[in-house]
């Protein structure tokens, strides 16, 4: 059986011993504010020129729980480009890198 208090989330949401309803409400509001601040920082990071196109796209994927489409004409490519402040070509370049990367890292041994 999974102990919710061990994962942090269940513990954070549970009523603590001796905690009043007002204290719990205040703690919940603080947790919600912290979560919103984390999300806003991730949104800033996904379009920051300090991050590589690859890092921005990975942040976008994590925030939206979606993978970069493989089809270069997929309509999400424009959305990803806009959200990450990248050009369509930069997003398509990342698509090409991802397609090429798995085959480039596989070493073929000669048959004897």
HUHURA-V707138 format. One record per residue. N is the residue number from 1. RES is the residue in three letters. D_LAST is the distance of its C-alpha to the last C-alpha in Angstrom with 1 decimal. Layout:
n	res	d_last
N	RES	D_LAST
N	RES	D_LAST
This chain:
n	res	d_last
1	UNK	52.2
2	UNK	51.7
3	UNK	54.2
4	UNK	55.2
5	UNK	56.9
6	UNK	53.6
7	UNK	51.9
8	UNK	54.7
9	UNK	55.3
10	UNK	57.2
11	UNK	59.0
12	UNK	60.0
13	UNK	61.4
14	UNK	63.2
15	UNK	66.8
16	UNK	67.1
17	UNK	69.6
18	UNK	72.9
19	UNK	71.8
20	UNK	74.5
21	UNK	73.8
22	UNK	74.7
23	UNK	72.3
24	UNK	69.5
25	UNK	70.3
26	UNK	70.2
27	UNK	66.9
28	UNK	65.4
29	UNK	66.7
30	UNK	65.2
31	UNK	61.8
32	UNK	62.0
33	UNK	63.0
34	UNK	60.1
35	UNK	57.6
36	UNK	59.1
37	UNK	58.9
38	UNK	55.2
39	UNK	54.6
40	UNK	56.6
41	UNK	54.7
42	UNK	51.4
43	UNK	52.9
44	UNK	53.9
45	UNK	50.5
46	UNK	48.7
47	UNK	50.7
48	UNK	51.0
49	UNK	49.9
50	UNK	48.9
51	UNK	45.9
52	UNK	42.8
53	UNK	42.5
54	UNK	39.5
55	UNK	41.7
56	UNK	44.6
57	UNK	42.6
58	UNK	41.3
59	UNK	44.9
60	UNK	46.0
61	UNK	43.3
62	UNK	44.5
63	UNK	48.1
64	UNK	47.8
65	UNK	45.1
66	UNK	43.3
67	UNK	39.9
68	UNK	39.7
69	UNK	39.5
70	UNK	36.5
71	UNK	38.7
72	UNK	40.1
73	UNK	43.3
74	UNK	43.9
75	UNK	47.6
76	UNK	46.7
77	UNK	45.1
78	UNK	48.7
79	UNK	49.9
80	UNK	47.1
81	UNK	47.8
82	UNK	51.5
83	UNK	51.2
84	UNK	48.8
85	UNK	50.8
86	UNK	47.7
87	UNK	47.5
88	UNK	45.9
89	UNK	43.4
90	UNK	42.6
91	UNK	41.9
92	UNK	39.7
93	UNK	37.8
94	UNK	37.1
95	UNK	35.9
96	UNK	33.5
97	UNK	32.2
98	UNK	31.6
99	UNK	29.7
100	UNK	27.5
101	UNK	27.0
102	UNK	24.8
103	UNK	22.3
104	UNK	22.4
105	UNK	21.7
106	UNK	18.5
107	UNK	15.5
108	UNK	12.4
109	UNK	9.1
110	UNK	6.3
111	UNK	3.8
112	UNK	0.0
